[in-house]
Amino acid sequence: VQLQASGGGEVQSGGSLRLSCAASGRPFRSYSGAWFRQVPGKDREFIAHISWNGGSTYYADSVKGRFTISRDNAKYKLYLQMNSLKPEDTAVYYCAAQGNTLYQYGYWGQGTQVTVSS
């Protein structure tokens, strides 16, 4: 399974962005998915998790109520809708699939930069 994240960019504080993650390979449909983010000099931070069928989701406290993870298995896509963005949301965002635990995944995308200006 290969993953490619897109949709990053620069937005003002309070704005919104929608990240997409395109997956190749049928197994994606049976894998859980997730989004992480990382800023230089810090560890990668878990953001959100979604089950293989979208039936359950889980969020980090830092984004709960502002971000929404979703998926469309028919299109082999994973999404992250980000609303009410803050400067501290600035990071490189990564999608992941095949979760062994909530924080460990077998496949990773290449990352997309999100910059939130104040």
C-alpha positions as CSV (number, residue, x, y, z in Angstrom):
1,V,0.0,0.0,0.0
2,Q,1.3,3.4,-1.0
3,L,-0.1,6.6,0.5
4,Q,0.1,10.2,-0.8
5,A,-1.0,13.1,1.2
6,S,-2.1,16.4,-0.4
7,G,-4.1,19.6,0.4
8,G,-1.7,21.4,2.6
9,G,-1.0,25.1,2.2
10,E,-1.0,28.4,4.1
11,V,-4.1,29.7,5.8
12,Q,-4.9,32.4,8.3
13,S,-5.8,31.7,11.9
14,G,-9.4,30.7,12.1
15,G,-9.4,29.3,8.6
16,S,-10.0,25.8,7.3
17,L,-8.2,23.2,5.2
18,R,-9.0,19.7,4.0
19,L,-6.2,17.2,3.6
20,S,-6.5,14.2,1.5
21,C,-4.6,10.9,1.4
22,A,-4.8,8.8,-1.7
23,A,-4.0,5.1,-1.2
24,S,-3.1,2.5,-3.7
25,G,-3.9,-1.2,-3.2
26,R,-7.1,-3.0,-2.2
27,P,-5.8,-3.8,1.4
28,F,-6.3,-0.2,2.3
29,R,-10.0,-0.8,2.6
30,S,-9.4,-3.2,5.5
31,Y,-6.9,-1.0,7.3
32,S,-7.5,1.5,10.0
33,G,-6.2,5.0,9.1
34,A,-4.7,8.0,10.9
35,W,-3.2,11.4,10.7
36,F,-0.1,12.6,12.5
37,R,1.8,15.9,12.4
38,Q,5.4,16.9,13.1
39,V,7.2,20.1,13.7
40,P,11.0,20.4,13.4
41,G,12.8,19.3,16.6
42,K,9.7,17.5,18.0
43,D,8.4,14.0,17.9
44,R,5.6,13.1,15.5
45,E,2.2,13.8,17.2
46,F,-0.9,11.6,16.8
47,I,-3.9,13.6,15.6
48,A,-6.7,11.3,14.7
49,H,-7.6,7.7,14.0
50,I,-10.4,6.0,12.0
51,S,-11.4,2.4,11.9
52,W,-11.3,0.4,8.6
53,N,-15.0,1.1,7.9
54,G,-15.2,4.6,9.4
55,G,-17.4,3.3,12.2
56,S,-15.2,4.7,15.0
57,T,-12.9,7.6,15.3
58,Y,-10.5,8.9,18.0
59,Y,-8.9,12.3,18.3
60,A,-6.1,13.9,20.2
61,D,-7.3,16.5,22.8
62,S,-5.5,19.2,20.9
63,V,-7.7,18.9,17.9
64,K,-10.9,17.5,19.3
65,G,-13.9,19.5,18.1
66,R,-11.9,21.2,15.4
67,F,-10.7,18.4,13.1
68,T,-12.6,15.6,11.6
69,I,-11.2,12.4,10.1
70,S,-13.1,10.5,7.5
71,R,-12.6,8.0,4.7
72,D,-14.1,6.9,1.4
73,N,-13.1,3.3,0.8
74,A,-14.6,3.3,-2.7
75,K,-12.2,6.0,-3.7
76,Y,-9.3,4.7,-1.5
77,K,-9.2,8.0,0.2
78,L,-8.6,9.3,3.7
79,Y,-9.4,12.8,4.7
80,L,-8.7,15.3,7.5
81,Q,-11.0,18.4,7.7
82,M,-9.4,21.0,9.8
83,N,-11.4,24.0,11.0
84,S,-10.7,26.9,13.4
85,L,-7.0,26.5,12.6
86,K,-4.5,28.0,15.0
87,P,-0.8,29.0,14.5
88,E,0.2,26.0,16.7
89,D,-1.4,23.7,14.1
90,T,1.5,24.6,11.8
91,A,3.3,21.3,11.0
92,V,3.9,18.7,8.3
93,Y,0.9,16.4,8.3
94,Y,1.3,12.7,7.5
95,C,-1.4,10.1,6.8
96,A,-0.9,6.5,7.9
97,A,-2.6,3.1,7.4
98,Q,-2.7,-0.3,9.0
99,G,-2.7,0.5,12.6
100,N,-1.1,-2.1,14.9
101,T,-2.0,0.1,17.8
102,L,-3.5,3.6,18.0
103,Y,0.0,5.1,17.5
104,Q,1.8,2.6,15.3
105,Y,1.1,2.1,11.6
106,G,2.6,0.0,8.9
107,Y,2.3,2.5,6.0
108,W,3.0,6.2,5.8
109,G,2.5,9.0,3.3
110,Q,5.2,11.5,2.5
111,G,3.7,14.5,4.4
112,T,2.1,17.8,3.4
113,Q,3.0,21.2,4.9
114,V,0.3,23.2,6.7
115,T,1.1,26.7,7.8
116,V,-1.3,28.8,9.8
117,S,-0.4,32.5,10.1
118,S,-1.7,34.7,12.9
